[in-house]
């Protein structure tokens, strides 16, 4: 290749020195750079490829970082990172000690707001714009949000407020008809009609008092730049609707947008995914959920499945394919998902509400007010609980035990393996008087032959995995695997899988606390307020004086990296646990 334009760009200052006619070549180079890195290092591909022209145009027209640019979620911000001084480090993206996969304030002055969860950009940008007004500053504030994210309630709250201000805010709708999965809902249909020119009703964004323009071609660099320059001269809240293709520039990513959202490793030249070995592996926990709910729903016509925009990630897609009238993707709307489930439960349906642990945080009031207070037997399936790896601090599901444990009328269960997950799902749909939260991790389990006949689990009952006389280890969830490996040859150590954080197996706990002076609790969750805290509270309330050691995630935000490396960094890996328990022996 001749001396590439991208080689000379270390910040938007150099970008703005280019002639406008050179930007099309820069877009080609930027796409190629993203494809080559993500092909070997993995990451979020399709979203960033789709906004290459927009990214270049924004930094070309606006005086970033003085003008403030906020990317919603941040899946689409790779081009932004490369153009803002992180090109040489981009190969470390999402790796331990490397760049974050999402915009992050302490990583760059160009990352004006930390993101990772959807639909926050409009509110954040409006807050910045109002602050600039109050300080007498002349700045532009630009929020880039996707059509899946804008359907979320929080985005509408931001639009609703912005429409009655004269804040210098530009909202850019990146409309590609897909989030991680295809967008859903009436707003998606509205935007489709706008694109086709068949929308008969008034423009919804103009009705909210925005100066609306578009839709325009998001891959036509000159058109975008012309419109952005015009919008710089318009006062008050503005809304630009652009049409893009997710995965633009890589044929397979355009044709299979769900798979190429985060495709893993692929051939950068051909775009073909690198095939994994055909060795039979244990299933992913999400697939255990997905296949099991279909199996149960065929036996029980009252079962329904709900997910907020994660049918592929949660594997509810299997039910949506086989029993589509009883499986619901409600879009990025966690609050609505929970209360929808509550409404269904009042009518005798059995809702399995599948939400990633980190996203259930967004529906906390609904869990308390709409479900637990009314004792409605909603079955919450918390996928991605514990450390999730390369997505980092915004996505680790390490707070759910703490924020759920304090809620009355709620059962909390964590299976140690795939069979336990199947059996608790089976048990829950037989009929419970209370809601239940079932937490399980990202990734694969340990059992090849996992599709065993169902058996009922006794609520609040733990199981003994190993008997010893000196130390008792109490674990919750799949971290039991590390514990079992660590103590395999330690005959003095007992190991109990407590299974339920609420209700605790109090009979067994009395036995343990009377027998063992030293007790260790281990969890893939923050040590503040989690499973170990529950054991400490039980011991204190019953006047036990045992030495109880609480192991888990420290009370700090854990960064991104492979789960095994993260476990080593916080001493929850097999070797660290073995050394720790040996020292106590």
C-alpha positions in Angstrom: 0.0 0.0 0.0 1.2 3.6 -0.7 1.8 5.8 2.3 -1.6 5.6 4.0 -3.4 8.7 5.1 -4.3 6.9 8.4 -0.6 6.6 9.2 -0.4 10.4 9.6 -3.5 10.9 11.8 -2.8 10.8 15.5 -5.6 13.1 16.5 -8.5 14.9 14.8 -6.2 17.9 14.4 -4.4 16.1 11.6 -7.7 14.8 10.2 -9.0 18.4 9.8 -5.9 19.2 7.7 -7.0 16.8 5.0 -8.9 17.9 1.9 -12.5 16.8 1.9 -12.0 14.7 -1.2 -9.4 12.6 0.6 -11.8 11.5 3.3 -13.3 8.7 1.2 -9.8 7.1 1.0 -9.4 7.5 4.7 -12.7 5.7 5.2 -11.4 2.8 3.2 -8.2 2.7 5.3 -10.0 3.0 8.6 -12.4 0.1 7.7 -9.4 -2.0 6.7 -7.6 -1.2 10.0 -10.6 -2.2 12.1 -11.1 -5.4 10.2 -7.5 -6.5 10.4 -7.3 -5.9 14.2 -10.7 -7.4 15.1 -10.0 -10.4 12.9 -7.2 -11.6 15.2 -8.0 -9.9 18.5 -11.8 -10.2 18.5 -14.3 -7.5 19.5 -17.4 -5.7 18.2 -17.1 -5.5 14.5 -20.3 -4.6 12.6 -21.3 -1.5 14.6 -18.0 0.2 14.1 -17.8 -0.6 10.4 -21.3 0.9 9.9 -20.3 4.4 11.2 -16.9 4.9 9.6 -18.0 7.8 7.4 -20.0 9.4 10.3 -17.1 9.1 12.6 -14.7 10.8 10.2 -17.3 13.5 9.4 -18.0 14.3 13.1 -14.3 14.8 13.9 -13.8 16.7 10.7 -16.6 19.2 11.2 -16.7 19.6 14.9 -13.9 20.9 17.1 -13.6 17.8 19.3 -12.8 17.4 22.2 -14.0 21.0 23.0 -17.2 20.1 21.1 -18.4 17.1 23.0 -19.2 13.8 21.3 -21.1 11.0 23.1 -21.5 7.5 21.7 -24.4 5.5 23.0 -23.4 2.1 24.3 -20.0 2.4 22.5 -20.1 -0.7 20.3 -19.6 1.6 17.3 -16.7 3.7 18.7 -13.7 1.8 17.4 -13.1 4.2 14.5 -13.4 7.1 17.1 -10.7 5.5 19.2 -8.4 5.0 16.3 -8.7 8.6 15.1 -8.2 10.0 18.7 -4.7 8.9 19.5 -5.2 5.2 20.2 -4.3 3.8 16.8 -1.0 2.3 17.9 -2.5 0.7 21.0 -5.7 -0.5 19.4 -4.4 -4.1 19.1 -4.7 -4.2 23.0 -8.5 -3.5 22.8 -10.5 -5.5 25.4 -7.4 -7.3 26.7 -6.1 -7.2 30.2 -4.3 -3.9 30.7 -5.2 -2.7 27.3 -7.8 -0.3 25.8 -11.4 -0.7 26.9 -13.9 -1.9 24.4 -16.1 1.1 25.2 -15.5 4.8 25.5 -14.0 5.6 28.9 -13.4 9.0 30.5 -10.1 8.2 32.1 -8.7 6.7 28.8 -9.0 9.8 26.6 -10.2 13.4 26.7 -12.1 12.6 23.6 -14.2 10.0 25.5 -16.5 12.6 27.1 -18.8 10.1 28.8 -18.3 6.5 29.9 -20.7 4.1 28.3 -21.5 0.4 27.9 -25.2 0.2 28.6 -27.7 1.6 26.1 -29.7 4.8 25.9 -27.7 7.1 28.1 -26.2 9.4 25.5 -29.1 11.9 25.1 -29.5 12.5 28.8 -25.7 12.8 29.2 -25.3 15.2 26.2 -28.2 17.3 27.4 -26.6 17.6 30.8 -23.4 18.7 29.3 -25.2 21.2 27.0 -27.2 22.7 29.9 -23.9 23.0 31.9 -22.3 24.8 29.0 -25.2 27.2 28.8 -24.9 28.0 32.5 -21.2 28.6 32.2 -21.6 30.8 29.1 -19.7 28.5 26.8 -20.2 28.1 23.1 -19.9 24.4 22.5 -21.6 21.7 20.5 -22.9 18.5 22.1 -23.5 15.5 19.9 -25.2 12.3 20.9 -24.9 9.3 18.5 -27.6 6.8 19.2 -28.8 3.7 17.4 -32.4 2.9 16.4 -32.5 0.0 18.9 -31.3 2.2 21.8 -33.6 5.1 21.0 -36.6 2.9 21.6 -35.6 2.6 25.3 -37.6 4.6 27.9 -34.5 6.5 29.1 -33.8 7.9 25.6 -37.4 9.2 25.4 -37.0 10.8 28.8 -34.0 12.6 27.4 -35.8 13.7 24.2 -38.8 14.8 26.2 -36.7 17.1 28.4 -34.5 18.4 25.6 -37.5 19.4 23.5 -38.4 22.1 26.0 -34.9 23.6 26.3 -32.8 25.7 23.9 -29.7 23.6 24.6 -27.1 23.3 21.9 -27.8 19.6 21.4 -27.5 17.5 18.3 -29.0 13.9 18.4 -27.9 11.7 15.5 -30.0 8.6 15.0 -27.8 5.9 13.4 -30.6 3.9 11.8 -29.5 0.5 10.6 -32.6 -1.5 11.8 -30.5 -3.6 14.2 -28.9 -3.5 17.6 -27.3 -6.8 18.5 -30.4 -8.5 17.1 -32.9 -6.9 14.7 -34.7 -4.0 16.2 -38.3 -4.5 17.2 -41.5 -2.6 18.0 -43.7 0.2 16.7 -40.9 2.8 16.6 -38.9 0.5 14.3 -41.9 0.3 12.0 -42.2 4.1 12.1 -38.6 4.6 11.1 -39.0 2.0 8.3 -41.9 4.0 7.0 -39.9 7.2 7.2 -37.1 5.6 5.2 -39.7 4.5 2.5 -41.4 7.8 2.5 -44.7 6.1 3.4 -45.1 7.6 6.9 -48.5 9.4 7.0 -48.5 10.8 10.5 -46.6 13.8 11.8 -42.9 13.4 12.5 -42.5 12.2 16.0 -39.2 14.1 16.6 -40.6 17.4 15.2 -43.5 16.8 17.6 -41.0 16.7 20.4 -39.7 20.2 19.3 -36.5 19.1 17.6 -35.3 20.6 14.3 -35.4 17.3 12.3 -33.5 16.6 9.1 -33.0 13.4 7.1 -33.1 10.6 6.5 -29.7 10.9 4.7 -27.3 8.3 3.4 -24.8 7.7 6.3 -22.2 6.4 3.9 -22.2 9.5 1.6 -19.3 11.5 3.2 -20.0 14.7 1.3 -23.7 14.7 2.2 -23.0 14.1 5.9 -20.4 16.8 6.1 -22.7 19.3 4.3 -25.5 18.6 6.7 -23.3 18.7 9.8 -22.0 22.1 8.8 -25.5 23.3 8.3 -26.6 22.0 11.7 -23.7 23.8 13.4 -25.5 27.1 12.5 -28.9 25.9 13.9 -29.7 26.9 17.5 -31.5 24.6 20.0 -32.2 20.9 19.9 -31.6 19.2 16.5 -32.2 15.7 15.3 -30.3 14.2 12.3 -31.6 10.8 10.9 -29.0 8.9 9.0 -29.3 5.5 7.3 -26.3 3.1 7.6 -25.6 -0.5 7.0 -24.2 -2.4 10.0 -21.0 -4.2 8.9 -20.5 -1.9 5.9 -17.4 -2.9 3.8 -17.2 -6.5 4.8 -19.6 -8.7 2.7 -20.3 -11.3 5.4 -20.8 -8.7 8.1 -23.4 -6.9 5.9 -25.2 -10.2 5.1 -25.1 -11.7 8.6 -25.3 -8.8 11.0 -26.2 -10.7 14.1 -23.2 -13.1 13.8 -20.8 -10.3 12.9 -21.8 -8.0 15.7 -19.0 -9.7 17.7 -17.8 -12.5 15.4 -14.8 -13.8 17.3 -11.7 -14.5 15.1 -12.1 -14.5 11.3 -10.1 -14.3 8.1 -9.5 -10.6 7.4 -9.1 -11.1 3.7 -12.1 -13.3 3.0 -14.3 -12.4 6.0 -14.9 -16.0 6.7 -15.2 -17.1 10.4 -12.4 -19.3 11.6 -14.0 -22.6 12.3 -13.6 -24.0 15.8 -12.6 -27.7 16.3 -15.3 -30.3 16.1 -14.5 -31.7 19.5 -17.7 -32.1 21.5 -17.8 -29.5 24.2 -20.1 -28.8 27.1 -22.9 -26.4 26.3 -23.0 -22.7 26.9 -25.2 -21.9 29.9 -27.4 -19.6 27.7 -28.1 -22.6 25.5 -29.0 -24.8 28.4 -31.6 -22.1 29.3 -32.7 -21.8 25.7 -33.2 -25.5 25.0 -34.7 -26.2 28.4 -37.4 -23.5 28.3 -38.5 -24.9 24.9 -38.7 -28.4 26.4 -40.6 -27.1 29.4 -42.9 -24.9 27.4 -44.0 -27.8 25.2 -45.2 -29.5 28.4 -46.6 -26.5 30.1 -48.7 -24.1 28.0 -48.6 -21.3 30.6 -44.9 -20.8 30.1 -43.8 -17.6 28.3 -40.3 -16.2 27.6 -39.3 -12.5 27.8 -36.0 -10.8 26.9 -35.1 -7.2 26.4 -33.4 -7.2 23.0 -31.2 -10.2 23.7 -32.8 -13.2 22.0 -29.5 -14.4 20.6 -27.4 -13.6 23.6 -29.9 -15.2 26.0 -30.8 -18.1 23.5 -34.5 -17.3 23.9 -34.2 -17.3 20.1 -34.9 -21.1 20.2 -38.3 -20.5 21.7 -39.0 -17.6 19.4 -38.3 -20.0 16.5 -40.4 -22.9 17.8 -43.1 -21.2 19.8 -43.1 -17.6 18.6 -46.5 -16.6 20.1 -45.2 -17.2 23.6 -41.7 -15.7 23.3 -41.3 -11.9 23.4 -38.4 -9.6 22.6 -39.5 -6.3 24.0 -36.5 -4.2 22.8 -34.0 -2.4 25.1 -36.6 -2.0 27.8 -35.6 -3.8 31.0 -38.1 -2.0 33.2 -40.9 -2.8 30.8 -39.8 -6.5 30.6 -40.0 -6.9 34.3 -43.4 -5.3 34.7 -44.8 -7.0 31.6 -43.7 -10.3 33.3 -45.5 -9.2 36.5 -48.7 -8.5 34.5 -48.6 -11.9 32.9 -48.0 -13.6 36.2 -51.2 -12.0 37.6 -53.1 -13.9 34.9 -51.7 -17.3 35.7 -48.9 -17.4 33.1 -45.4 -18.5 34.1 -43.0 -15.9 32.8 -39.3 -16.6 32.4 -37.8 -13.2 32.2 -34.2 -13.5 30.9 -32.0 -10.4 31.5 -28.3 -10.1 31.8 -27.3 -9.6 35.4 -25.7 -6.2 34.7 -28.9 -5.0 32.8 -31.3 -6.1 35.5 -29.8 -3.3 37.6 -31.8 -1.0 35.2 -35.1 -2.4 36.4 -34.5 -2.4 40.2 -37.7 -0.6 41.2 -39.8 -2.9 39.1 -38.4 -5.9 40.8 -39.3 -4.5 44.2 -42.6 -2.6 43.5 -44.1 -4.7 40.7 -43.0 -8.2 41.5 -41.7 -8.9 45.0 -44.1 -6.6 46.9 -47.0 -8.4 45.2 -45.4 -11.9 45.6 -45.8 -12.5 41.8 -44.0 -15.7 40.8 -41.9 -14.3 38.0 -38.8 -16.4 37.2 -35.8 -14.2 36.6 -33.0 -15.9 34.7 -29.9 -13.8 35.2 -27.5 -14.6 32.3 -23.9 -13.3 32.4 -23.7 -13.3 36.2 -20.2 -13.0 37.7 -17.1 -11.9 35.7 -17.9 -11.8 32.0 -14.5 -11.1 30.6 -13.5 -8.7 27.8 -16.5 -6.3 28.0 -15.2 -5.2 31.4 -16.6 -3.1 34.2 -19.8 -2.1 32.5 -20.8 -5.7 31.9 -19.6 -7.8 34.9 -22.6 -9.2 36.7 -21.1 -9.0 40.2 -23.7 -7.0 42.1 -26.9 -9.0 41.7 -26.7 -11.0 45.0 -26.3 -7.8 46.9 -29.0 -5.8 45.3 -31.5 -8.8 45.3 -30.7 -10.2 48.7 -32.2 -7.3 50.6 -35.6 -7.6 48.8 -38.3 -9.5 50.7 -40.3 -12.3 49.1 -37.5 -13.2 46.6 -35.8 -16.6 46.3 -32.2 -16.5 45.0 -30.5 -19.6 43.5 -27.2 -20.1 41.7 -26.6 -23.5 40.0 -23.1 -25.0 40.1 -23.6 -26.7 36.7 -25.9 -27.2 33.7 -28.0 -30.0 35.3 -28.8 -27.8 38.3 -29.9 -25.0 36.0 -32.3 -27.3 34.2 -33.7 -28.7 37.4 -34.3 -25.3 39.0 -36.1 -24.1 35.8 -38.2 -27.3 36.0 -38.9 -26.7 39.7 -39.8 -23.1 39.3 -42.4 -23.8 36.6 -44.1 -26.4 38.8 -45.4 -23.5 40.8 -43.8 -21.2 43.4 -45.6 -18.8 45.7 -42.8 -16.3 45.3 -40.6 -14.9 42.5 -37.2 -16.5 42.0 -33.9 -15.2 40.6 -31.6 -17.8 39.0 -28.0 -16.5 38.3 -25.6 -18.3 35.9 -22.4 -17.3 34.1 -21.4 -16.5 30.6 -19.7 -19.3 28.7 -19.6 -23.0 28.8 -20.4 -25.4 31.6 -18.6 -28.7 32.4 -21.0 -31.5 31.5 -21.3 -33.1 28.0 -24.3 -35.2 28.9 -26.3 -32.5 30.4 -29.8 -33.3 29.2 -30.7 -35.5 32.1 -34.3 -36.2 33.2 -35.7 -33.4 35.3 -35.8 -33.7 39.1 -37.3 -31.3 41.6 -35.1 -29.2 43.8 -36.0 -28.6 47.5 -36.2 -24.8 48.0 -33.6 -23.7 50.5 -31.6 -26.9 50.6 -27.8 -27.1 50.1 -25.8 -30.2 49.0 -22.6 -31.6 50.4 -19.8 -32.2 47.8 -16.9 -33.3 50.0 -16.6 -34.3 53.6 -13.7 -33.3 55.9 -13.1 -32.5 59.5 -11.0 -29.3 59.7 -12.3 -26.6 57.4 -15.6 -26.0 55.7 -15.8 -24.3 52.4 -19.2 -22.9 51.4 -19.6 -21.9 47.7 -22.4 -20.5 45.6 -22.8 -21.1 41.9 -20.3 -22.2 39.3 -17.2 -21.1 41.2 -17.7 -24.5 42.9 -15.8 -26.0 40.0 -12.6 -24.0 41.0 -13.1 -25.0 44.6 -13.5 -28.7 43.9 -10.3 -28.7 41.8 -8.4 -26.8 44.5 -9.4 -29.1 47.4 -9.4 -32.4 45.4 -6.6 -34.0 47.6 -7.4 -32.2 50.8 -9.2 -34.8 52.9 -9.5 -32.4 55.9 -11.7 -30.0 53.9 -15.5 -30.1 53.6 -17.2 -28.5 50.6 -20.8 -27.4 50.6 -22.7 -26.1 47.5 -25.2 -23.8 49.3 -27.2 -23.3 46.0 -29.7 -20.8 47.7 -28.5 -17.4 48.9 -32.1 -16.9 50.0 -33.5 -18.8 51.8 -30.3 -20.1 53.3 -30.2 -23.7 54.5 -30.2 -22.8 58.2 -30.3 -26.4 59.4 -27.1 -27.2 57.6 -25.5 -23.8 58.6 -26.1 -24.6 62.3 -24.4 -28.0 61.8 -21.4 -26.4 60.0 -21.0 -23.6 62.5 -21.0 -26.0 65.5 -18.6 -28.4 63.8 -15.9 -26.2 62.2 -13.9 -23.3 63.7 -12.7 -22.1 60.3 -15.2 -21.5 57.5 -14.5 -20.0 54.0 -17.2 -18.6 51.8 -16.4 -18.3 48.0 -18.5 -16.5 45.4 -18.1 -15.0 41.9 -19.7 -11.8 43.2 -18.7 -8.7 45.2 -17.8 -9.5 48.8 -19.8 -6.5 49.9 -23.4 -7.6 50.7 -23.3 -10.9 48.8 -23.3 -14.6 49.8 -20.5 -14.3 52.3 -22.2 -11.4 54.0 -25.3 -13.5 54.3 -23.3 -16.2 56.1 -21.7 -13.6 58.4 -25.1 -12.1 59.2 -26.5 -15.6 60.1 -23.5 -16.3 62.3 -23.8 -13.0 64.1 -27.5 -13.3 64.6 -27.1 -16.7 66.1 -24.1 -15.7 68.3 -21.5 -17.9 66.6 -17.9 -16.8 67.0 -16.3 -18.9 64.2 -13.5 -17.5 62.0 -15.3 -16.8 58.7 -13.2 -15.9 55.7 -15.1 -14.2 52.8 -13.6 -14.6 49.3 -15.0 -13.1 46.2 -14.8 -10.0 44.0 -13.1 -7.1 45.8 -15.1 -3.9 46.3 -13.7 -2.2 43.2 -14.7 -2.1 39.5 -12.9 -5.0 37.8 -11.5 -4.1 34.3 -11.6 -6.1 31.1 -9.7 -9.2 30.3 -10.1 -13.0 29.8 -12.1 -14.5 32.7 -9.2 -16.8 33.7 -6.8 -13.9 33.9 -9.2 -11.8 35.9 -9.8 -14.7 38.3 -6.0 -14.9 38.8 -5.8 -11.2 39.4 -8.3 -11.4 42.3 -7.1 -14.8 43.5 -10.2 -16.8 42.7 -8.4 -19.2 40.3 -7.7 -22.8 41.3 -4.1 -22.3 42.2 -4.8 -19.3 44.4 -7.6 -21.0 46.2 -5.4 -24.1 46.7 -2.6 -22.0 48.3 -5.1 -20.0 50.4 -6.8 -23.1 51.9 -3.5 -24.9 52.4 -2.2 -21.9 54.4 -5.3 -22.2 56.7 -4.7 -25.9 57.1 
